[in-house]
Amino acid sequence: MATETRWRVERFDWLDTTLVGFCAASLVATLLAALVQVSFGTFSMTLAQAWRAVFDPVVWTNPNVLATLLLGDGLAASLGFTTEYDLSKATLVVWTIRMPRVLVAGFVGLNLALSGAIFQAVTKNELASPFILGVSSGAGFAILLTLVVFPAFAFLLPITAAVGGTLAFLVVYAIAWKGGTSPVRLVLAGVIVGTVLNSLQTSLFFFAGDVGTVQQAVAWTTGSLTGVDWEQVRLVLPWTLLVVPAAALGARQLNVLLLGESTASSLGMRVERTRFLLSAVGIVAAAASVAVAGIVGFVGLIVPHAVRTVVGSDHKRLLVGCAFAGPTLLVISDLGARLFFEVVFGSPTQIPVGIVTGLVGGPYFLYLMRKRQQLGEL
């Protein structure tokens, strides 16, 4: 019994007050930003009214409401749930219109942060992001191709984005393969494929038939959460539930990969297979995010770095921190994207959330490069 107890304690020795405090602070910041987010809109309400609507017991204690939101009317009805229920106007507005945007932002932030941490370890490049292996370029090209050449299939944009990103990754992996791959070859192949696909994206704009198509394409390629609803929640949630445990199970392997290929091999790891499987987890996480929000840049770069400075580089701790900090960054960024013009200029104009993360991530990226240069690492 004593041995079993000691084993359990050692198993969670990575969990300390620093990590718990960081995660708690991130969670509080996310909840506060979400509360402000759901309080603004055409139907105005106070923060207190929004709070009561979010935690309305009619929603949380009624399985029919939760099933309808999470499964959709058709599937919920087929499973025997009642899809008709009475909610107050404030609760109805918050849960059917505003809450999906907050949830999608949280899931996208979580997925991108985990994907960034994985790719930084797989490529052994701390300046890597989820899209270093061509995911964003592949998704963007697939989106533009669909909108410009096959507009009748625009309703399949989420699937198209995910497929395009995945195919781009497979091309990168094939180019980098030479009896195996290496972090350097993967990064170089990603740059090559990304450059070609970005050029093809630009060329497609010249064939766009109308301004509306161009605006829709720009929204996807810059990352936007405008207009998302429960359909997007239902699309990203299953992949998120797959990515989180897969990333957690791969934490030890990520730590070993950072020791170098020869050391990892001597410890019995099949390096190539492990690198491919971990990259696949990162690809799924990034593709799921692109499928519902478009290409949101810099989240996968800056979140792992920010978390690493607080909780350290052990991936058991790093991935947990990223899972909390990623949603915080994107929910707050989307809050700014949605409300900046409304609060400052009194205009209902909304900007894509990818622009806000770019404005935050660009200076941070520059700071990171200068810091590394000062330390003699570049």
C-alpha positions as CSV (number, residue, x, y, z in Angstrom):
1,M,0.0,0.0,0.0
2,A,2.8,2.4,0.9
3,T,4.6,1.6,-2.4
4,E,1.4,2.2,-4.4
5,T,0.8,5.5,-2.6
6,R,4.3,6.7,-3.3
7,W,4.0,5.7,-6.9
8,R,0.8,7.8,-7.2
9,V,2.5,10.8,-5.6
10,E,5.5,10.5,-7.9
11,R,3.3,10.1,-10.9
12,F,1.9,13.6,-10.3
13,D,5.0,15.3,-9.0
14,W,4.9,17.7,-12.0
15,L,1.7,19.2,-10.6
16,D,2.7,22.1,-8.3
17,T,1.3,25.4,-7.0
18,T,2.8,27.4,-9.8
19,L,1.0,25.3,-12.5
20,V,-2.2,25.3,-10.6
21,G,-2.1,29.0,-9.9
22,F,-1.3,29.7,-13.6
23,C,-4.2,27.5,-14.8
24,A,-6.6,29.1,-12.2
25,A,-5.7,32.6,-13.3
26,S,-6.1,31.7,-16.9
27,L,-9.5,30.2,-16.2
28,V,-10.7,33.2,-14.3
29,A,-9.5,35.6,-17.1
30,T,-11.3,33.4,-19.7
31,L,-14.6,33.4,-17.7
32,L,-14.5,37.2,-17.2
33,A,-13.8,37.8,-20.9
34,A,-16.6,35.4,-21.8
35,L,-19.0,37.2,-19.4
36,V,-18.2,40.6,-21.1
37,Q,-18.5,39.0,-24.5
38,V,-22.0,37.7,-24.0
39,S,-23.2,40.9,-22.5
40,F,-22.9,43.0,-25.6
41,G,-25.0,42.9,-28.8
42,T,-28.2,44.1,-30.4
43,F,-30.1,42.9,-27.3
44,S,-28.4,44.8,-24.5
45,M,-28.1,43.5,-21.0
46,T,-26.1,44.2,-17.9
47,L,-23.2,42.0,-16.7
48,A,-25.5,40.7,-13.9
49,Q,-28.2,39.7,-16.4
50,A,-25.6,38.0,-18.6
51,W,-24.2,36.1,-15.6
52,R,-27.6,34.9,-14.6
53,A,-28.3,33.8,-18.2
54,V,-25.0,31.9,-18.5
55,F,-25.7,30.0,-15.2
56,D,-29.5,29.7,-15.7
57,P,-30.5,26.5,-13.9
58,V,-33.1,25.9,-16.6
59,V,-30.2,25.2,-19.0
60,W,-27.9,23.3,-16.7
61,T,-30.6,21.1,-15.2
62,N,-32.6,20.3,-18.3
63,P,-31.0,17.6,-20.4
64,N,-33.3,18.4,-23.3
65,V,-31.7,21.9,-23.6
66,L,-28.2,20.7,-23.4
67,A,-28.8,17.8,-25.8
68,T,-30.4,20.1,-28.4
69,L,-27.6,22.6,-28.2
70,L,-24.8,20.0,-28.4
71,L,-26.4,17.5,-30.8
72,G,-28.7,19.6,-32.9
73,D,-32.4,19.4,-33.2
74,G,-32.5,16.4,-35.6
75,L,-30.1,14.1,-33.7
76,A,-31.5,15.1,-30.3
77,A,-35.1,14.4,-31.4
78,S,-34.0,11.0,-32.9
79,L,-32.5,10.1,-29.5
80,G,-35.8,10.9,-27.7
81,F,-35.0,14.4,-26.4
82,T,-37.6,17.2,-26.5
83,T,-36.4,20.0,-28.7
84,E,-39.0,22.5,-27.5
85,Y,-38.5,24.3,-24.2
86,D,-39.1,27.6,-22.5
87,L,-36.2,30.0,-21.8
88,S,-36.2,33.6,-20.9
89,K,-35.3,36.0,-23.7
90,A,-31.9,36.9,-22.1
91,T,-31.0,33.2,-21.7
92,L,-32.2,32.4,-25.2
93,V,-30.0,35.2,-26.7
94,V,-26.9,34.2,-24.7
95,W,-27.1,30.5,-25.3
96,T,-28.2,30.3,-28.9
97,I,-26.4,33.4,-30.3
98,R,-23.5,34.5,-28.1
99,M,-22.3,31.5,-26.2
100,P,-21.3,29.5,-29.3
101,R,-18.8,32.2,-30.3
102,V,-17.2,32.0,-26.9
103,L,-17.0,28.2,-26.9
104,V,-15.5,28.1,-30.4
105,A,-12.9,30.7,-29.5
106,G,-12.0,28.6,-26.4
107,F,-11.7,25.3,-28.4
108,V,-9.7,27.0,-31.2
109,G,-7.3,28.6,-28.7
110,L,-6.9,25.3,-26.9
111,N,-6.2,23.3,-30.1
112,L,-3.8,25.9,-31.6
113,A,-1.8,26.2,-28.4
114,L,-1.5,22.4,-28.0
115,S,-0.6,22.1,-31.7
116,G,2.1,24.8,-31.3
117,A,3.7,23.1,-28.3
118,I,3.8,19.8,-30.2
119,F,5.3,21.2,-33.4
120,Q,7.9,23.2,-31.4
121,A,9.0,19.9,-29.8
122,V,8.8,17.8,-33.0
123,T,10.9,20.3,-35.0
124,K,13.1,21.3,-32.1
125,N,12.4,24.8,-33.2
126,E,11.0,27.2,-30.6
127,L,10.0,29.6,-33.3
128,A,7.8,27.0,-35.0
129,S,4.0,27.3,-35.1
130,P,1.1,24.9,-35.9
131,F,1.4,26.0,-39.5
132,I,5.1,25.5,-39.9
133,L,4.4,22.3,-41.8
134,G,2.2,23.9,-44.4
135,V,-1.2,23.5,-42.7
136,S,-2.3,27.1,-43.0
137,S,-1.2,27.4,-46.6
138,G,-2.9,24.2,-47.6
139,A,-6.1,25.2,-45.8
140,G,-6.1,28.7,-47.3
141,F,-5.5,27.4,-50.8
142,A,-8.3,24.9,-50.4
143,I,-10.7,27.6,-49.2
144,L,-9.9,30.0,-52.0
145,L,-10.1,27.2,-54.6
146,T,-13.6,26.2,-53.3
147,L,-14.9,29.8,-53.2
148,V,-13.5,30.8,-56.6
149,V,-13.7,27.7,-58.7
150,F,-16.3,25.6,-57.0
151,P,-18.7,28.1,-55.2
152,A,-21.5,25.6,-55.2
153,F,-19.6,23.7,-52.6
154,A,-19.0,26.6,-50.3
155,F,-21.1,24.9,-47.6
156,L,-18.3,22.4,-47.3
157,L,-15.7,25.0,-46.5
158,P,-14.9,23.6,-43.0
159,I,-14.2,20.1,-44.4
160,T,-12.3,21.6,-47.4
161,A,-10.0,23.6,-45.0
162,A,-9.2,20.5,-42.9
163,V,-8.6,18.3,-46.0
164,G,-6.4,21.0,-47.6
165,G,-4.3,21.4,-44.5
166,T,-3.8,17.7,-44.1
167,L,-2.8,17.1,-47.7
168,A,-0.3,19.9,-47.5
169,F,1.3,18.2,-44.4
170,L,1.5,14.9,-46.3
171,V,3.3,16.6,-49.2
172,V,5.7,18.2,-46.7
173,Y,6.4,14.9,-45.1
174,A,7.0,13.2,-48.5
175,I,9.4,16.0,-49.5
176,A,11.3,15.8,-46.2
177,W,11.5,12.0,-46.3
178,K,15.0,10.6,-47.0
179,G,15.2,7.2,-45.3
180,G,13.5,9.1,-42.5
181,T,12.9,12.7,-41.7
182,S,14.7,15.3,-39.5
183,P,13.5,18.6,-37.9
184,V,15.5,20.7,-40.3
185,R,14.2,18.9,-43.4
186,L,10.6,19.2,-42.1
187,V,10.9,22.9,-41.5
188,L,12.6,23.5,-44.9
189,A,9.9,21.4,-46.7
190,G,7.2,23.3,-44.9
191,V,8.7,26.6,-46.0
192,I,8.9,25.4,-49.6
193,V,5.3,24.1,-49.7
194,G,4.0,27.1,-47.9
195,T,5.6,29.5,-50.3
196,V,4.2,27.7,-53.4
197,L,0.7,27.5,-51.9
198,N,0.7,31.1,-50.8
199,S,1.6,32.1,-54.4
200,L,-1.3,30.0,-55.7
201,Q,-3.6,31.7,-53.2
202,T,-2.7,35.1,-54.4
203,S,-3.2,34.1,-58.0
204,L,-6.7,32.8,-57.3
205,F,-7.8,36.3,-56.2
206,F,-7.5,37.5,-59.8
207,F,-10.2,34.9,-60.8
208,A,-12.7,35.9,-58.1
209,G,-16.0,36.8,-59.7
210,D,-17.2,39.4,-57.2
211,V,-16.2,41.4,-54.2
212,G,-18.3,39.3,-51.9
213,T,-16.3,36.2,-52.7
214,V,-13.1,38.1,-52.0
215,Q,-14.3,39.3,-48.7
216,Q,-15.4,35.9,-47.7
217,A,-12.0,34.5,-48.7
218,V,-10.2,37.2,-46.8
219,A,-12.3,36.4,-43.6
220,W,-11.3,32.8,-43.8
221,T,-7.6,33.4,-44.5
222,T,-7.3,36.0,-41.7
223,G,-9.3,34.0,-39.2
224,S,-12.7,35.1,-38.0
225,L,-15.4,34.0,-35.5
226,T,-18.1,36.3,-36.9
227,G,-21.3,34.3,-37.4
228,V,-20.3,31.1,-35.8
229,D,-23.1,29.1,-34.1
230,W,-23.6,25.7,-32.5
231,E,-22.9,23.9,-35.8
232,Q,-19.3,25.0,-35.4
233,V,-19.2,24.0,-31.8
234,R,-20.5,20.5,-32.8
235,L,-17.8,20.4,-35.5
236,V,-14.8,21.2,-33.4
237,L,-15.8,19.6,-30.1
238,P,-15.2,15.9,-31.1
239,W,-11.8,16.7,-32.5
240,T,-10.9,18.6,-29.3
241,L,-11.9,15.6,-27.2
242,L,-9.6,13.5,-29.3
243,V,-6.7,15.9,-29.3
244,V,-6.5,16.6,-25.6
245,P,-5.9,13.0,-24.4
246,A,-3.7,12.2,-27.4
247,A,-1.5,15.2,-26.5
248,A,-1.4,14.2,-22.8
249,L,-0.3,10.7,-23.7
250,G,2.4,12.1,-25.9
251,A,3.9,14.4,-23.3
252,R,6.6,12.0,-22.3
253,Q,7.6,11.2,-25.9
254,L,7.9,15.0,-26.6
255,N,10.3,15.3,-23.7
256,V,12.4,12.5,-25.0
257,L,12.5,13.9,-28.6
258,L,14.0,17.1,-27.2
259,L,17.0,15.0,-26.0
260,G,18.0,14.3,-29.6
261,E,17.4,11.4,-32.1
262,S,20.4,9.3,-30.9
263,T,19.4,9.6,-27.3
264,A,15.8,8.9,-28.0
265,S,16.7,5.8,-30.1
266,S,19.0,4.5,-27.3
267,L,16.0,4.8,-24.9
268,G,14.0,2.5,-27.2
269,M,11.9,5.0,-29.0
270,R,11.0,4.5,-32.6
271,V,11.8,8.1,-33.5
272,E,10.3,8.4,-37.0
273,R,7.0,6.7,-36.1
274,T,6.7,8.8,-32.9
275,R,7.5,12.0,-34.8
276,F,4.9,11.2,-37.4
277,L,2.2,10.3,-34.9
278,L,2.8,13.4,-32.8
279,S,2.8,15.5,-35.9
280,A,-0.6,13.9,-36.8
281,V,-2.0,15.0,-33.5
282,G,-0.8,18.6,-34.1
283,I,-2.2,18.5,-37.6
284,V,-5.7,17.3,-36.4
285,A,-5.7,20.1,-33.8
286,A,-4.7,22.8,-36.3
287,A,-7.1,21.5,-39.0
288,A,-10.0,21.4,-36.6
289,S,-9.3,25.1,-35.7
290,V,-9.0,26.1,-39.3
291,A,-12.2,24.3,-40.2
292,V,-14.3,26.5,-37.9
293,A,-12.4,29.8,-37.5
294,G,-10.1,30.0,-40.6
295,I,-6.4,30.8,-40.2
296,V,-5.8,32.4,-36.8
297,G,-2.1,33.2,-36.7
298,F,0.5,33.5,-33.8
299,V,-1.6,31.7,-31.2
300,G,0.4,28.5,-31.6
301,L,3.6,30.4,-31.4
302,I,3.2,32.8,-28.5
303,V,1.1,30.7,-26.1
304,P,3.7,27.8,-25.7
305,H,6.5,30.4,-25.2
306,A,4.5,32.4,-22.6
307,V,3.5,29.3,-20.7
308,R,7.1,27.9,-20.9
309,T,8.4,31.0,-19.1
310,V,6.0,30.4,-16.2
311,V,5.8,26.6,-15.8
312,G,9.0,25.3,-17.4
313,S,9.7,23.1,-20.4
314,D,8.4,19.8,-19.1
315,H,5.7,18.9,-21.6
316,K,3.5,17.4,-18.9
317,R,3.3,20.8,-17.4
318,L,3.6,22.8,-20.6
319,L,0.6,21.1,-22.3
320,V,-1.6,21.6,-19.3
321,G,-0.7,25.2,-19.2
322,C,-1.3,25.6,-22.9
323,A,-4.7,24.0,-22.6
324,F,-5.7,26.9,-20.2
325,A,-3.8,29.8,-21.7
326,G,-4.8,29.2,-25.3
327,P,-8.5,29.7,-24.7
328,T,-7.7,32.8,-22.6
329,L,-5.7,34.5,-25.4
330,L,-8.3,33.8,-28.1
331,V,-11.4,34.6,-26.1
332,I,-9.8,38.0,-25.0
333,S,-8.6,38.6,-28.6
334,D,-12.1,37.9,-30.0
335,L,-13.6,40.2,-27.4
336,G,-11.3,43.0,-28.7
337,A,-12.1,42.1,-32.3
338,R,-15.8,42.3,-31.7
339,L,-16.1,45.3,-29.4
340,F,-13.2,47.6,-30.3
341,F,-15.0,49.7,-32.9
342,E,-18.3,49.5,-31.1
343,V,-16.8,50.9,-27.8
344,V,-14.3,53.4,-29.3
345,F,-16.2,54.7,-32.4
346,G,-19.7,53.6,-31.7
347,S,-19.7,51.5,-34.9
348,P,-20.9,47.9,-35.1
349,T,-18.0,46.9,-37.3
350,Q,-16.2,43.8,-36.3
351,I,-12.7,42.8,-37.4
352,P,-11.3,39.3,-37.8
353,V,-9.8,37.8,-34.7
354,G,-6.7,36.8,-36.7
355,I,-5.9,40.5,-37.1
356,V,-5.9,41.0,-33.3
357,T,-3.7,37.9,-32.6
358,G,-1.4,39.2,-35.3
359,L,-1.1,42.6,-33.6
360,V,-0.4,40.9,-30.4
361,G,1.8,38.1,-31.8
362,G,3.9,40.2,-34.1
363,P,5.5,42.4,-31.4
364,Y,5.9,39.3,-29.2
365,F,7.6,37.5,-32.0
366,L,10.0,40.4,-32.5
367,Y,10.7,40.5,-28.7
368,L,11.4,36.8,-28.7
369,M,13.9,37.0,-31.6
370,R,15.7,40.0,-30.0
371,K,15.8,38.2,-26.6
372,R,17.3,35.1,-28.2
373,Q,19.8,37.2,-30.1
374,Q,20.9,39.0,-26.9
375,L,21.4,35.6,-25.3
376,G,23.6,34.5,-28.2
377,E,21.2,31.8,-29.4
378,L,20.9,33.2,-33.0
